[in-house]
């Protein structure tokens, strides 16, 4: 009954979108109605009710989640993004002191009083798992696809010969795809973005710089969820030169264009360049010297892990480096987990992160990969479905890797 009341009160406002002035109203509604619903009930063991939860923290997390949803150009998991708000509400929450919780010996509560009923373990929030594609993916490449890969490999080989180790790994990826005539992973066609039910009068969007810091930008929720949140913000960025060259981008740029992720004009510093800076590489200098930046799949994963507060491999932004580091630190696995880095090939030559595992299908977010209508591997950041035969292992986002 309590949750039915919650639902009725939410729908009463949601069904009248013209009467909703701004995001703050919705965030406050969800937070206060959740608080009221919880306080109408009790715990199932002792019948103790809640005295106080952190409504203010919940409201702020909800507001942030709603703002990100409005700026998202791809399917957005609003419930998953609001989940950390529930954790925030229960962190340090206080239950009422009566009735006194039961203890093993019957009647032994007679001379006992309760001075503190503080919640010390708020639990975890499992992120919403996106639905798998409705059409079973076809990883097979056509003769035309193979020709595109062969041309792409020539360029990568030239960069590798000039000393670019990221290009050497990329060339190895292309060689494997050409040999087996199969893609490593295939894009998941994006659904139509949801239309907002209300209009926000004034929104201040987070800048890209807030998600390229070495300090964690996401501090709530399980580690894997934080990684996926960071990666989701980058879906849709595309390398400069992608559209002009039929998908053959220049490994730099990528960022907001009129508020939407896409391709930046030539010469403009972008998200891809910021990712490579976090991975220890000077992408603009590489562009100035050769006309193209570094291949950046590992740089993207580095940025997403750092945004979630995790340590990443020192040294070069390479896939083999990630694999060696994972094995050394005891976080290498053959089993996927949400937020884990997924490694392709032996030796490793491509990397992304696991966004979800659905009915045995592995959904990823990858940088320096194909999508957006282009069949070249390295044109942008997209959500993909994995060809499991190409996976060599996973790097788990273990708590022991958290930055101190």
C-alpha positions as CSV (number, residue, x, y, z in Angstrom):
1,X,0.0,0.0,0.0
2,X,2.8,2.4,0.9
3,X,4.5,1.9,-2.6
4,X,1.1,2.3,-4.3
5,X,0.7,5.7,-2.6
6,X,4.2,6.6,-3.8
7,X,3.3,5.6,-7.4
8,X,0.0,7.5,-7.3
9,X,1.6,10.7,-6.0
10,X,4.4,10.5,-8.6
11,X,2.0,9.9,-11.5
12,X,-0.3,12.7,-10.4
13,X,2.5,15.1,-11.2
14,X,4.1,13.2,-14.1
15,X,0.8,13.1,-16.0
16,X,0.6,16.9,-15.9
17,X,4.0,17.8,-17.6
18,X,2.9,21.3,-18.4
19,X,2.6,22.0,-14.7
20,X,6.2,21.0,-13.9
21,X,8.4,24.1,-13.9
22,X,11.9,22.6,-13.6
23,X,14.2,19.7,-12.7
24,X,14.3,20.7,-9.1
25,X,10.6,20.1,-8.7
26,X,10.9,16.5,-10.0
27,X,14.0,15.7,-7.9
28,X,12.3,17.0,-4.8
29,X,9.1,15.1,-5.6
30,X,10.9,11.8,-5.9
31,X,13.1,12.3,-2.8
32,X,10.3,13.4,-0.5
33,X,7.8,10.8,-1.7
34,X,10.5,8.1,-1.3
35,X,11.1,9.3,2.2
36,X,7.4,9.3,3.0
37,X,7.0,5.8,1.6
38,X,9.8,4.4,3.7
39,X,8.6,6.1,6.9
40,X,5.1,4.6,6.4
41,X,6.7,1.1,6.8
42,X,9.0,-0.8,9.1
43,X,11.8,-3.3,8.8
44,X,10.6,-6.9,8.2
45,X,12.3,-8.5,11.2
46,X,11.7,-6.3,14.2
47,X,9.0,-3.9,13.0
48,X,11.2,-0.8,13.6
49,X,10.4,2.3,11.6
50,X,12.8,4.8,10.1
51,X,13.3,8.1,11.9
52,X,15.5,10.0,9.5
53,X,17.1,9.4,6.0
54,X,19.3,11.7,4.0
55,X,16.7,13.3,1.8
56,X,18.9,16.3,0.8
57,X,21.7,14.0,-0.6
58,X,19.1,11.9,-2.4
59,X,17.6,15.0,-3.9
60,X,20.9,16.2,-5.3
61,X,21.8,12.9,-6.8
62,X,18.3,12.7,-8.5
63,X,18.8,16.2,-9.8
64,X,22.2,15.3,-11.3
65,X,20.7,12.2,-12.9
66,X,17.8,14.1,-14.5
67,X,20.2,16.7,-15.9
68,X,22.4,14.1,-17.5
69,X,19.3,12.5,-19.0
70,X,18.3,15.7,-20.7
71,X,21.7,16.0,-22.3
72,X,22.0,12.4,-23.3
73,X,21.8,11.6,-27.0
74,X,21.6,7.9,-26.6
75,X,19.3,5.6,-24.6
76,X,19.6,6.7,-21.0
77,X,19.2,4.5,-17.9
78,X,17.5,7.1,-15.6
79,X,16.6,4.5,-12.9
80,X,20.2,3.3,-12.8
81,X,21.6,6.8,-12.6
82,X,19.2,7.6,-9.7
83,X,20.2,4.5,-7.8
84,X,23.1,6.1,-6.0
85,X,20.6,8.5,-4.6
86,X,18.9,5.6,-2.8
87,X,22.3,4.6,-1.4
88,X,22.9,8.2,-0.3
89,X,19.5,8.3,1.5
90,X,20.3,5.2,3.5
91,X,24.0,6.1,4.3
92,X,23.9,7.1,8.0
93,X,20.1,6.8,8.2
94,X,18.7,6.4,11.7
95,X,15.9,4.0,12.8
96,X,13.7,4.7,15.7
97,X,14.7,3.4,19.1
98,X,11.5,1.4,19.7
99,X,10.5,-1.3,19.6
100,X,13.8,-2.7,20.8
101,X,15.2,-5.2,18.2
102,X,14.8,-8.8,19.3
103,X,17.9,-10.6,20.5
104,X,18.3,-14.4,20.9
105,X,17.1,-15.0,24.5
106,X,13.3,-14.4,24.8
107,X,12.6,-11.7,27.4
108,X,16.1,-10.5,27.6
109,X,15.2,-7.1,26.3
110,X,13.4,-6.2,29.5
111,X,16.3,-4.2,30.9
112,X,17.9,-3.0,27.6
113,X,17.5,0.3,26.0
114,X,18.6,1.4,22.5
115,X,20.6,4.6,22.1
116,X,21.6,4.3,18.4
117,X,20.0,2.6,15.4
118,X,22.3,4.0,12.7
119,X,22.5,2.3,9.3
120,X,26.1,1.4,8.7
121,X,25.7,-0.7,5.5
122,X,23.3,0.8,3.0
123,X,23.8,-2.1,0.6
124,X,24.5,-1.8,-3.1
125,X,22.6,-0.7,-6.2
126,X,22.8,-2.9,-9.2
127,X,22.7,-0.9,-12.4
128,X,19.8,-1.4,-14.9
129,X,20.9,-3.9,-17.6
130,X,20.0,-2.6,-21.1
131,X,18.0,-4.9,-23.2
132,X,19.9,-6.9,-25.8
133,X,19.5,-6.2,-29.5
134,X,16.2,-7.4,-30.9
135,X,18.1,-8.7,-34.0
136,X,20.8,-11.3,-33.5
137,X,24.1,-9.6,-34.7
138,X,25.9,-10.8,-37.7
139,X,29.7,-10.6,-37.2
140,X,30.5,-11.7,-40.7
141,X,32.3,-9.2,-43.0
142,X,31.5,-8.7,-46.6
143,X,34.2,-8.5,-49.3
144,X,33.7,-4.7,-49.3
145,X,34.2,-4.6,-45.5
146,X,37.4,-6.6,-45.8
147,X,38.7,-4.2,-48.5
148,X,38.0,-1.3,-46.1
149,X,39.9,-3.1,-43.3
150,X,42.9,-3.8,-45.6
151,X,43.1,-0.1,-46.6
152,X,42.9,0.9,-42.9
153,X,45.6,-1.6,-42.0
154,X,48.0,0.1,-44.5
155,X,47.7,3.4,-42.6
156,X,48.1,1.7,-39.3
157,X,51.2,-0.1,-40.4
158,X,52.8,3.1,-41.5
159,X,52.2,4.7,-38.1
160,X,53.5,1.5,-36.4
161,X,56.6,1.6,-38.5
162,X,57.2,5.2,-37.3
163,X,57.2,3.9,-33.7
164,X,53.5,4.2,-32.6
165,X,52.8,1.2,-30.4
166,X,49.1,1.9,-30.3
167,X,49.0,1.7,-34.1
168,X,50.8,-1.7,-34.0
169,X,48.1,-3.1,-31.7
170,X,45.4,-1.7,-34.0
171,X,47.0,-3.3,-37.0
172,X,47.0,-6.6,-35.2
173,X,43.2,-6.2,-34.6
174,X,42.6,-5.5,-38.3
175,X,44.7,-8.5,-39.3
176,X,42.6,-10.8,-37.1
177,X,39.3,-9.4,-38.5
178,X,40.6,-9.8,-42.0
179,X,41.9,-13.3,-41.4
180,X,38.6,-14.6,-40.0
181,X,36.3,-12.3,-42.0
182,X,34.5,-11.4,-38.7
183,X,34.1,-8.2,-36.7
184,X,35.4,-8.2,-33.1
185,X,32.2,-6.5,-32.0
186,X,29.2,-5.0,-33.8
187,X,27.4,-1.8,-33.1
188,X,24.0,-1.8,-31.4
189,X,21.7,0.5,-33.2
190,X,20.6,3.2,-30.8
191,X,16.9,3.6,-30.0
192,X,15.2,6.9,-30.4
193,X,16.2,9.1,-27.4
194,X,13.3,9.6,-25.0
195,X,11.5,12.9,-25.2
196,X,11.6,15.0,-22.0
197,X,8.3,15.2,-20.2
198,X,9.1,18.7,-19.0
199,X,11.2,21.7,-20.0
200,X,14.1,22.9,-17.8
201,X,14.4,26.7,-17.9
202,X,18.0,26.8,-17.0
203,X,20.5,23.9,-17.2
204,X,24.2,24.1,-16.5
205,X,25.8,21.0,-18.2
206,X,28.9,19.4,-16.8
207,X,31.9,20.2,-19.0
208,X,34.1,17.4,-20.4
209,X,36.9,18.5,-18.1
210,X,35.0,17.3,-15.1
211,X,35.2,13.8,-16.5
212,X,38.9,13.9,-17.4
213,X,40.2,14.6,-14.0
214,X,42.4,12.1,-12.1
215,X,40.1,12.6,-9.1
216,X,36.9,10.5,-9.3
217,X,33.9,12.3,-10.7
218,X,31.5,9.6,-9.7
219,X,31.5,8.8,-6.0
220,X,28.3,6.9,-5.5
221,X,27.3,3.4,-6.3
222,X,29.2,0.2,-7.1
223,X,32.5,0.7,-8.9
224,X,31.4,-1.0,-12.1
225,X,28.3,1.2,-12.3
226,X,30.5,4.3,-11.9
227,X,32.7,3.2,-14.8
228,X,29.6,2.6,-17.1
229,X,28.2,6.0,-16.1
230,X,31.5,7.6,-17.2
231,X,31.7,5.7,-20.4
232,X,28.0,6.4,-21.3
233,X,28.8,10.1,-21.4
234,X,31.2,9.5,-24.3
235,X,28.9,7.5,-26.5
236,X,28.6,9.3,-29.8
237,X,31.9,11.2,-29.9
238,X,33.6,10.9,-33.2
239,X,37.1,11.6,-34.5
240,X,37.8,14.7,-36.6
241,X,37.7,13.8,-40.3
242,X,35.3,10.9,-39.9
243,X,32.5,12.2,-42.1
244,X,34.8,13.7,-44.7
245,X,36.7,10.5,-45.1
246,X,33.9,7.9,-44.9
247,X,34.8,6.8,-41.5
248,X,38.6,7.2,-41.6
249,X,39.0,9.6,-38.7
250,X,42.2,11.2,-37.5
251,X,42.3,9.9,-33.9
252,X,41.7,13.3,-32.3
253,X,38.8,15.7,-31.4
254,X,35.5,14.3,-30.4
255,X,33.1,16.3,-28.1
256,X,30.0,18.3,-27.8
257,X,28.7,19.9,-31.0
258,X,25.6,22.1,-30.3
259,X,25.2,20.1,-27.1
260,X,25.4,16.7,-28.7
261,X,28.3,14.3,-28.9
262,X,29.9,14.2,-32.3
263,X,32.8,15.3,-34.5
264,X,34.7,18.5,-33.8
265,X,36.1,20.8,-36.5
266,X,39.8,20.3,-37.6
267,X,42.4,21.5,-35.1
268,X,40.0,21.7,-32.1
269,X,41.1,20.0,-28.9
270,X,38.5,17.4,-27.8
271,X,37.6,14.6,-25.5
272,X,39.8,12.0,-27.3
273,X,42.8,14.3,-26.7
274,X,41.9,14.6,-23.0
275,X,41.6,10.8,-22.7
276,X,45.1,10.4,-24.2
277,X,46.5,13.0,-21.8
278,X,45.2,10.9,-18.9
279,X,47.0,7.9,-20.4
280,X,50.2,9.8,-20.5
281,X,50.4,10.6,-24.3
282,X,50.4,14.1,-26.0
283,X,47.8,13.6,-28.7
284,X,47.9,17.2,-30.1
285,X,51.7,16.9,-30.5
286,X,51.3,13.7,-32.4
287,X,48.6,15.3,-34.6
288,X,50.9,18.2,-35.4
289,X,53.8,16.0,-36.3
290,X,52.0,13.4,-38.4
291,X,48.4,14.6,-39.1
292,X,46.9,11.9,-36.9
293,X,46.7,11.1,-33.2
294,X,47.2,7.9,-31.3
295,X,44.8,5.0,-31.5
296,X,42.8,5.5,-28.4
297,X,40.8,2.5,-27.3
298,X,43.0,1.9,-24.2
299,X,43.1,5.7,-23.5
300,X,39.3,5.7,-23.3
301,X,39.2,2.9,-20.8
302,X,41.9,4.6,-18.8
303,X,39.8,7.8,-18.7
304,X,36.6,5.9,-17.6
305,X,38.4,3.9,-14.9
306,X,40.0,7.1,-13.5
307,X,36.7,8.9,-13.5
308,X,35.4,6.1,-11.3
309,X,38.3,6.5,-8.9
310,X,40.4,3.5,-10.0
311,X,44.1,3.1,-10.6
312,X,45.1,2.2,-14.2
313,X,48.3,0.7,-15.7
314,X,51.3,3.0,-15.6
315,X,53.2,3.5,-18.9
316,X,51.9,3.3,-22.4
317,X,48.2,3.3,-23.3
318,X,48.3,-0.2,-24.7
319,X,46.1,-3.3,-24.5
320,X,49.0,-5.7,-23.8
321,X,50.0,-3.3,-21.0
322,X,46.5,-3.6,-19.5
323,X,46.6,-7.4,-19.6
324,X,50.1,-7.7,-18.0
325,X,49.1,-5.2,-15.3
326,X,45.9,-7.1,-14.5
327,X,47.7,-10.4,-14.2
328,X,50.3,-8.8,-11.9
329,X,47.7,-7.3,-9.6
330,X,45.4,-10.4,-9.5
331,X,42.5,-8.8,-11.3
332,X,42.6,-10.7,-14.6
333,X,39.6,-13.0,-15.2
334,X,38.0,-15.1,-17.9
335,X,34.5,-14.1,-16.6
336,X,33.0,-10.7,-17.4
337,X,31.7,-8.2,-14.8
338,X,30.0,-4.8,-15.2
339,X,32.6,-2.1,-15.6
340,X,35.4,-4.6,-16.3
341,X,37.8,-3.9,-19.2
342,X,37.3,-6.4,-21.9
343,X,40.4,-7.5,-23.9
344,X,40.4,-8.8,-27.4
345,X,42.9,-11.0,-29.2
346,X,46.2,-12.8,-28.3
347,X,48.3,-10.8,-28.0
348,X,45.7,-8.2,-26.9
349,X,45.0,-5.6,-29.5
350,X,41.7,-3.9,-28.5
351,X,39.9,-3.0,-25.3
352,X,36.5,-1.6,-24.1
353,X,34.4,-1.9,-21.0
354,X,31.6,-4.2,-20.1
355,X,28.3,-2.3,-19.9
356,X,26.1,-5.3,-19.2
357,X,25.8,-9.1,-19.6
358,X,22.3,-10.1,-20.8
359,X,21.4,-13.7,-21.4
360,X,25.0,-14.6,-22.1
361,X,25.4,-11.7,-24.5
362,X,28.1,-9.1,-23.6
363,X,27.2,-5.5,-24.2
364,X,30.2,-3.1,-24.2
365,X,31.1,0.5,-24.6
366,X,34.3,1.0,-26.7
367,X,36.4,3.8,-28.0
368,X,38.3,3.8,-31.3
369,X,35.7,1.6,-32.8
370,X,33.1,1.5,-35.6
371,X,29.6,2.8,-35.4
372,X,27.4,5.7,-36.3
373,X,26.9,4.3,-39.8
374,X,30.6,3.7,-40.5
375,X,32.1,0.3,-40.7
376,X,35.7,1.3,-39.9
377,X,36.9,0.3,-36.5
378,X,38.3,3.6,-35.3
379,X,35.8,6.4,-35.9
380,X,34.3,7.0,-32.4
381,X,32.8,5.7,-29.2
382,X,29.8,3.4,-29.4
383,X,27.8,0.7,-27.6
384,X,28.7,-2.7,-29.1
385,X,27.8,-6.4,-28.8
386,X,30.8,-8.7,-28.4
387,X,31.9,-11.5,-30.7
388,X,32.8,-13.9,-27.8
389,X,35.3,-15.9,-29.8
390,X,37.5,-12.8,-30.0
391,X,37.7,-12.1,-26.2
392,X,40.9,-13.1,-24.4
393,X,40.0,-11.9,-20.9
394,X,38.7,-9.2,-18.5
395,X,40.3,-6.8,-16.1
396,X,38.1,-6.6,-13.0
397,X,37.4,-3.3,-11.3
398,X,38.3,-4.6,-7.8
399,X,38.1,-2.4,-4.7
400,X,41.8,-2.8,-4.1
401,X,42.5,-0.7,-7.2
402,X,40.7,2.3,-5.7
403,X,42.9,5.4,-5.6
404,X,43.8,6.3,-2.0
